[in-house]
Amino acid sequence: MKNKLSSDEVYEKLKETYSDILKLAGEDISRDGLLKTPHRAAKALQFMLRGYEQDADEIIKSALFDVEYNEMVIVKDIEFYSMCEHHLLPIIGKAHIAYIPDKKIVGLSKIARVVDVYARRLQVQERLTQQILDALDRNLKPFGVAVVIEAQHICMMMRGVQKQHSVTTTSAFKGMFSRLETRGEFLRLISHDLH
C-alpha cells in the first residue's frame, strides 16, 4: 500500500533527503541555522503537496444546494500557490471562475477549496486550469463553466530566462461559455473592479 504523503514515515524519509541535499550543496547541517532545516523543509513539502490527499468531488458534494438561479456566478481573484512539476519551484497566481447553474449551486468557499486541491499538487498551469473546470462541470452539471488563471512562475523568474514580470494566462470554457457573447461578459466582469 502506498504511503500517504502526510504520514510520519514519509516525513522521516523527506527529512533525511533534505539533509542529503544540504550536504551535497556543501553545507554543514550541524550549524545553528540548518539544524532544523530538514525538519522544516519536510513539513513544508507535506503541506504544499497536501492536494494529493484531498478529493475535489467530495468537497463540492459537501455543499450542493438546490436553488432556482440560472445566471452567471463568478468568484474572482482566488489566490493560489502551486509548484511547477518541472523544477519544483513555486507558481503564484489568481484564478477567476464562473458557472451558470442548472438548479444546483455550490457554497462559494468550496470553489476556492477546489482550486487549492489541484494547486497543492505538482502542476503545470494548463492542467490546473482544466482540472478545476472538469471538477465543477462533473459535480454541478451546470449550463456552463469558465476558468481563467493568471500566474507567475518562479522557474521563469529566478532561473533560465529570468523574466521578472511575465505573467502566464490560461483559460478553459465549457457549455454556454463556448458562446462568444457569454465568454465576453465573463471576461469583462473579471477585468473590471466592481467592488
Phi and psi restraints in degrees (value plus and minus 20) as a CYANA .aco file:
   2 LYS   PHI     -88.5   -48.5
   2 LYS   PSI     117.4   157.4
   3 ASN   PHI     -89.2   -49.2
   3 ASN   PSI     121.9   161.9
   4 LYS   PHI     -96.1   -56.1
   4 LYS   PSI     120.7   160.7
   5 LEU   PHI     -76.7   -36.7
   5 LEU   PSI     -53.7   -13.7
   6 SER   PHI    -103.0   -63.0
   6 SER   PSI     -20.3    19.7
   7 SER   PHI     -91.4   -51.4
   7 SER   PSI     136.9   176.9
   8 ASP   PHI     -82.8   -42.8
   8 ASP   PSI     -56.6   -16.6
   9 GLU   PHI     -82.6   -42.6
   9 GLU   PSI     -63.8   -23.8
  10 VAL   PHI     -87.0   -47.0
  10 VAL   PSI     -60.1   -20.1
  11 TYR   PHI     -76.2   -36.2
  11 TYR   PSI     -67.4   -27.4
  12 GLU   PHI     -81.8   -41.8
  12 GLU   PSI     -60.8   -20.8
  13 LYS   PHI     -87.0   -47.0
  13 LYS   PSI     -60.4   -20.4
  14 LEU   PHI     -83.6   -43.6
  14 LEU   PSI     -63.4   -23.4
  15 LYS   PHI     -78.9   -38.9
  15 LYS   PSI     -65.1   -25.1
  16 GLU   PHI     -83.4   -43.4
  16 GLU   PSI     -60.9   -20.9
  17 THR   PHI     -84.6   -44.6
  17 THR   PSI     -63.0   -23.0
  18 TYR   PHI     -84.9   -44.9
  18 TYR   PSI     -56.2   -16.2
  19 SER   PHI     -79.4   -39.4
  19 SER   PSI     -64.7   -24.7
  20 ASP   PHI     -82.8   -42.8
  20 ASP   PSI     -60.8   -20.8
  21 ILE   PHI     -81.8   -41.8
  21 ILE   PSI     -64.7   -24.7
  22 LEU   PHI     -82.4   -42.4
  22 LEU   PSI     -60.4   -20.4
  23 LYS   PHI     -84.2   -44.2
  23 LYS   PSI     -62.4   -22.4
  24 LEU   PHI     -82.7   -42.7
  24 LEU   PSI     -49.0    -9.0
  25 ALA   PHI     -97.4   -57.4
  25 ALA   PSI     -25.4    14.6
  26 GLY   PHI      70.2   110.2
  26 GLY   PSI      -6.1    33.9
  27 GLU   PHI    -106.0   -66.0
  27 GLU   PSI     135.9   175.9
  28 ASP   PHI    -116.7   -76.7
  28 ASP   PSI      83.4   123.4
  29 ILE   PHI     -94.5   -54.5
  29 ILE   PSI     -20.7    19.3
  30 SER   PHI    -114.5   -74.5
  30 SER   PSI     -23.0    17.0
  31 ARG   PHI     -96.9   -56.9
  31 ARG   PSI     135.2   175.2
  32 ASP   PHI     -66.2   -26.2
  32 ASP   PSI     -72.9   -32.9
  33 GLY   PHI     -85.2   -45.2
  33 GLY   PSI     -40.9    -0.9
  34 LEU   PHI    -129.7   -89.7
  34 LEU   PSI     -22.9    17.1
  35 LEU   PHI     -74.3   -34.3
  35 LEU   PSI     -63.3   -23.3
  36 LYS   PHI    -123.7   -83.7
  36 LYS   PSI     -15.5    24.5
  37 THR   PHI     -80.2   -40.2
  37 THR   PSI     -66.0   -26.0
  38 PRO   PHI     -78.5   -38.5
  38 PRO   PSI     -59.1   -19.1
  39 HIS   PHI     -82.5   -42.5
  39 HIS   PSI     -70.9   -30.9
  40 ARG   PHI     -82.8   -42.8
  40 ARG   PSI     -62.7   -22.7
  41 ALA   PHI     -85.1   -45.1
  41 ALA   PSI     -60.0   -20.0
  42 ALA   PHI     -82.9   -42.9
  42 ALA   PSI     -66.9   -26.9
  43 LYS   PHI     -84.0   -44.0
  43 LYS   PSI     -60.5   -20.5
  44 ALA   PHI     -82.8   -42.8
  44 ALA   PSI     -63.3   -23.3
  45 LEU   PHI     -85.3   -45.3
  45 LEU   PSI     -60.9   -20.9
  46 GLN   PHI     -79.4   -39.4
  46 GLN   PSI     -60.3   -20.3
  47 PHE   PHI     -88.4   -48.4
  47 PHE   PSI     -66.8   -26.8
  48 MET   PHI     -87.4   -47.4
  48 MET   PSI     -42.1    -2.1
  49 LEU   PHI    -131.4   -91.4
  49 LEU   PSI       2.0    42.0
  50 ARG   PHI     -87.6   -47.6
  50 ARG   PSI     -32.9     7.1
  51 GLY   PHI     -81.5   -41.5
  51 GLY   PSI     -43.3    -3.3
  52 TYR   PHI     -85.3   -45.3
  52 TYR   PSI     -42.4    -2.4
  53 GLU   PHI    -123.8   -83.8
  53 GLU   PSI      -8.0    32.0
  54 GLN   PHI    -137.0   -97.0
  54 GLN   PSI     134.3   174.3
  55 ASP   PHI    -142.1  -102.1
  55 ASP   PSI      91.2   131.2
  56 ALA   PHI     -81.0   -41.0
  56 ALA   PSI     -57.7   -17.7
  57 ASP   PHI     -81.8   -41.8
  57 ASP   PSI     -64.1   -24.1
  58 GLU   PHI     -82.9   -42.9
  58 GLU   PSI     -59.9   -19.9
  59 ILE   PHI     -82.4   -42.4
  59 ILE   PSI     -67.0   -27.0
  60 ILE   PHI     -85.0   -45.0
  60 ILE   PSI     -66.4   -26.4
  61 LYS   PHI     -84.2   -44.2
  61 LYS   PSI     -40.4    -0.4
  62 SER   PHI     -94.3   -54.3
  62 SER   PSI     -30.2     9.8
  63 ALA   PHI    -165.4  -125.4
  63 ALA   PSI      29.2    69.2
  64 LEU   PHI    -114.6   -74.6
  64 LEU   PSI     117.5   157.5
  65 PHE   PHI    -154.0  -114.0
  65 PHE   PSI     122.7   162.7
  66 ASP   PHI    -103.6   -63.6
  66 ASP   PSI      96.0   136.0
  67 VAL   PHI    -162.6  -122.6
  67 VAL   PSI     116.0   156.0
  68 GLU   PHI    -103.0   -63.0
  68 GLU   PSI      64.7   104.7
  69 TYR   PHI    -167.6  -127.6
  69 TYR   PSI     107.5   147.5
  70 ASN   PHI    -154.3  -114.3
  70 ASN   PSI      14.5    54.5
  71 GLU   PHI    -128.3   -88.3
  71 GLU   PSI     151.1   191.1
  72 MET   PHI     -85.7   -45.7
  72 MET   PSI     114.2   154.2
  73 VAL   PHI    -134.5   -94.5
  73 VAL   PSI     103.8   143.8
  74 ILE   PHI    -143.3  -103.3
  74 ILE   PSI     112.0   152.0
  75 VAL   PHI    -140.3  -100.3
  75 VAL   PSI      95.8   135.8
  76 LYS   PHI    -138.1   -98.1
  76 LYS   PSI     146.0   186.0
  77 ASP   PHI      40.1    80.1
  77 ASP   PSI      20.1    60.1
  78 ILE   PHI    -101.2   -61.2
  78 ILE   PSI      86.3   126.3
  79 GLU   PHI     -92.6   -52.6
  79 GLU   PSI     126.7   166.7
  80 PHE   PHI    -167.3  -127.3
  80 PHE   PSI     140.2   180.2
  81 TYR   PHI    -151.8  -111.8
  81 TYR   PSI     109.4   149.4
  82 SER   PHI    -155.1  -115.1
  82 SER   PSI    -196.3  -156.3
  83 MET   PHI    -152.0  -112.0
  83 MET   PSI     109.5   149.5
  84 CYS   PHI     -83.8   -43.8
  84 CYS   PSI     107.2   147.2
  85 GLU   PHI     -93.2   -53.2
  85 GLU   PSI     -32.9     7.1
  86 HIS   PHI    -106.7   -66.7
  86 HIS   PSI     -53.0   -13.0
  87 HIS   PHI    -146.7  -106.7
  87 HIS   PSI     -23.4    16.6
  88 LEU   PHI      37.1    77.1
  88 LEU   PSI      19.2    59.2
  89 LEU   PHI    -137.1   -97.1
  89 LEU   PSI     137.5   177.5
  90 PRO   PHI     -86.6   -46.6
  90 PRO   PSI     129.5   169.5
  91 ILE   PHI    -138.6   -98.6
  91 ILE   PSI     106.7   146.7
  92 ILE   PHI    -142.8  -102.8
  92 ILE   PSI     105.4   145.4
  93 GLY   PHI    -181.1  -141.1
  93 GLY   PSI    -189.6  -149.6
  94 LYS   PHI    -152.7  -112.7
  94 LYS   PSI     121.1   161.1
  95 ALA   PHI    -131.6   -91.6
  95 ALA   PSI     121.9   161.9
  96 HIS   PHI    -142.7  -102.7
  96 HIS   PSI     102.8   142.8
  97 ILE   PHI    -151.0  -111.0
  97 ILE   PSI     119.1   159.1
  98 ALA   PHI    -158.8  -118.8
  98 ALA   PSI     132.4   172.4
  99 TYR   PHI    -167.8  -127.8
  99 TYR   PSI     137.8   177.8
 100 ILE   PHI    -135.0   -95.0
 100 ILE   PSI      87.7   127.7
 101 PRO   PHI     -85.0   -45.0
 101 PRO   PSI     128.3   168.3
 102 ASP   PHI    -142.0  -102.0
 102 ASP   PSI      58.5    98.5
 103 LYS   PHI      55.7    95.7
 103 LYS   PSI     -29.9    10.1
 104 LYS   PHI    -145.3  -105.3
 104 LYS   PSI     111.7   151.7
 105 ILE   PHI    -140.5  -100.5
 105 ILE   PSI     144.5   184.5
 106 VAL   PHI    -142.8  -102.8
 106 VAL   PSI     126.8   166.8
 107 GLY   PHI     -74.2   -34.2
 107 GLY   PSI     114.5   154.5
 108 LEU   PHI     -79.5   -39.5
 108 LEU   PSI     -56.7   -16.7
 109 SER   PHI     -84.8   -44.8
 109 SER   PSI     -44.9    -4.9
 110 LYS   PHI     -88.9   -48.9
 110 LYS   PSI     -49.1    -9.1
 111 ILE   PHI     -84.2   -44.2
 111 ILE   PSI     -65.3   -25.3
 112 ALA   PHI     -83.8   -43.8
 112 ALA   PSI     -56.6   -16.6
 113 ARG   PHI     -86.9   -46.9
 113 ARG   PSI     -55.9   -15.9
 114 VAL   PHI     -83.2   -43.2
 114 VAL   PSI     -61.2   -21.2
 115 VAL   PHI     -77.9   -37.9
 115 VAL   PSI     -66.1   -26.1
 116 ASP   PHI     -84.2   -44.2
 116 ASP   PSI     -58.7   -18.7
 117 VAL   PHI     -75.3   -35.3
 117 VAL   PSI     -67.3   -27.3
 118 TYR   PHI    -103.0   -63.0
 118 TYR   PSI     -50.5   -10.5
 119 ALA   PHI     -89.4   -49.4
 119 ALA   PSI     -51.9   -11.9
 120 ARG   PHI    -105.7   -65.7
 120 ARG   PSI      24.6    64.6
 121 ARG   PHI    -158.9  -118.9
 121 ARG   PSI     145.0   185.0
 122 LEU   PHI     -86.1   -46.1
 122 LEU   PSI     111.2   151.2
 123 GLN   PHI    -161.4  -121.4
 123 GLN   PSI     143.4   183.4
 124 VAL   PHI    -139.6   -99.6
 124 VAL   PSI     127.3   167.3
 125 GLN   PHI     -82.1   -42.1
 125 GLN   PSI     -55.1   -15.1
 126 GLU   PHI     -81.9   -41.9
 126 GLU   PSI     -64.9   -24.9
 127 ARG   PHI     -87.1   -47.1
 127 ARG   PSI     -62.3   -22.3
 128 LEU   PHI     -75.9   -35.9
 128 LEU   PSI     -65.1   -25.1
 129 THR   PHI     -78.6   -38.6
 129 THR   PSI     -67.8   -27.8
 130 GLN   PHI     -88.9   -48.9
 130 GLN   PSI     -58.9   -18.9
 131 GLN   PHI     -82.9   -42.9
 131 GLN   PSI     -60.8   -20.8
 132 ILE   PHI     -83.4   -43.4
 132 ILE   PSI     -67.5   -27.5
 133 LEU   PHI     -78.7   -38.7
 133 LEU   PSI     -67.9   -27.9
 134 ASP   PHI     -82.7   -42.7
 134 ASP   PSI     -60.0   -20.0
 135 ALA   PHI     -84.3   -44.3
 135 ALA   PSI     -63.4   -23.4
 136 LEU   PHI     -87.9   -47.9
 136 LEU   PSI     -62.6   -22.6
 137 ASP   PHI     -84.3   -44.3
 137 ASP   PSI     -63.6   -23.6
 138 ARG   PHI     -83.8   -43.8
 138 ARG   PSI     -58.8   -18.8
 139 ASN   PHI    -114.2   -74.2
 139 ASN   PSI     -52.2   -12.2
 140 LEU   PHI    -111.9   -71.9
 140 LEU   PSI     -45.2    -5.2
 141 LYS   PHI      26.9    66.9
 141 LYS   PSI      33.6    73.6
 142 PRO   PHI    -101.4   -61.4
 142 PRO   PSI     156.7   196.7
 143 PHE   PHI     -91.9   -51.9
 143 PHE   PSI     -41.0    -1.0
 144 GLY   PHI    -195.2  -155.2
 144 GLY   PSI     135.9   175.9
 145 VAL   PHI    -157.8  -117.8
 145 VAL   PSI     123.7   163.7
 146 ALA   PHI    -156.7  -116.7
 146 ALA   PSI     118.8   158.8
 147 VAL   PHI    -156.6  -116.6
 147 VAL   PSI     107.6   147.6
 148 VAL   PHI    -146.3  -106.3
 148 VAL   PSI     111.1   151.1
 149 ILE   PHI    -143.4  -103.4
 149 ILE   PSI     112.9   152.9
 150 GLU   PHI    -138.0   -98.0
 150 GLU   PSI     108.9   148.9
 151 ALA   PHI    -170.4  -130.4
 151 ALA   PSI     134.9   174.9
 152 GLN   PHI    -128.0   -88.0
 152 GLN   PSI     116.8   156.8
 153 HIS   PHI    -128.6   -88.6
 153 HIS   PSI      94.4   134.4
 154 ILE   PHI     -81.8   -41.8
 154 ILE   PSI     -47.5    -7.5
 155 CYS   PHI     -84.3   -44.3
 155 CYS   PSI     -46.2    -6.2
 156 MET   PHI    -105.4   -65.4
 156 MET   PSI     -41.9    -1.9
 157 MET   PHI    -109.5   -69.5
 157 MET   PSI     -59.1   -19.1
 158 MET   PHI    -132.3   -92.3
 158 MET   PSI     -17.1    22.9
 159 ARG   PHI    -167.0  -127.0
 159 ARG   PSI     158.3   198.3
 160 GLY   PHI      37.2    77.2
 160 GLY   PSI    -140.6  -100.6
 161 VAL   PHI     -94.5   -54.5
 161 VAL   PSI     -37.8     2.2
 162 GLN   PHI      32.0    72.0
 162 GLN   PSI      34.0    74.0
 163 LYS   PHI    -118.8   -78.8
 163 LYS   PSI      86.4   126.4
 164 GLN   PHI     -92.8   -52.8
 164 GLN   PSI     -46.4    -6.4
 165 HIS   PHI    -136.5   -96.5
 165 HIS   PSI      -6.8    33.2
 166 SER   PHI     -95.9   -55.9
 166 SER   PSI     122.2   162.2
 167 VAL   PHI    -147.2  -107.2
 167 VAL   PSI     113.2   153.2
 168 THR   PHI    -121.9   -81.9
 168 THR   PSI     112.2   152.2
 169 THR   PHI    -138.3   -98.3
 169 THR   PSI     110.3   150.3
 170 THR   PHI    -146.4  -106.4
 170 THR   PSI     135.0   175.0
 171 SER   PHI    -166.1  -126.1
 171 SER   PSI     135.4   175.4
 172 ALA   PHI    -167.0  -127.0
 172 ALA   PSI     117.1   157.1
 173 PHE   PHI    -155.0  -115.0
 173 PHE   PSI     123.9   163.9
 174 LYS   PHI    -164.1  -124.1
 174 LYS   PSI     131.9   171.9
 175 GLY   PHI      46.5    86.5
 175 GLY   PSI    -152.6  -112.6
 176 MET   PHI     -81.3   -41.3
 176 MET   PSI     -41.0    -1.0
 177 PHE   PHI     -95.7   -55.7
 177 PHE   PSI     -25.8    14.2
 178 SER   PHI     -94.5   -54.5
 178 SER   PSI     -40.1    -0.1
 179 ARG   PHI     -97.1   -57.1
 179 ARG   PSI     112.5   152.5
 180 LEU   PHI     -78.4   -38.4
 180 LEU   PSI     -57.6   -17.6
 181 GLU   PHI     -84.1   -44.1
 181 GLU   PSI     -66.9   -26.9
 182 THR   PHI     -87.7   -47.7
 182 THR   PSI     -64.2   -24.2
 183 ARG   PHI     -80.6   -40.6
 183 ARG   PSI     -63.1   -23.1
 184 GLY   PHI     -81.5   -41.5
 184 GLY   PSI     -61.5   -21.5
 185 GLU   PHI     -81.4   -41.4
 185 GLU   PSI     -65.7   -25.7
 186 PHE   PHI     -79.7   -39.7
 186 PHE   PSI     -68.1   -28.1
 187 LEU   PHI     -84.1   -44.1
 187 LEU   PSI     -56.2   -16.2
 188 ARG   PHI     -85.6   -45.6
 188 ARG   PSI     -62.4   -22.4
 189 LEU   PHI     -88.0   -48.0
 189 LEU   PSI     -55.2   -15.2
 190 ILE   PHI     -99.5   -59.5
 190 ILE   PSI     -36.7     3.3
 191 SER   PHI    -114.7   -74.7
 191 SER   PSI     -24.4    15.6
 192 HIS   PHI    -128.9   -88.9
 192 HIS   PSI     126.6   166.6
 193 ASP   PHI    -108.6   -68.6
 193 ASP   PSI      81.0   121.0
 194 LEU   PHI    -113.8   -73.8
 194 LEU   PSI     -28.6    11.4
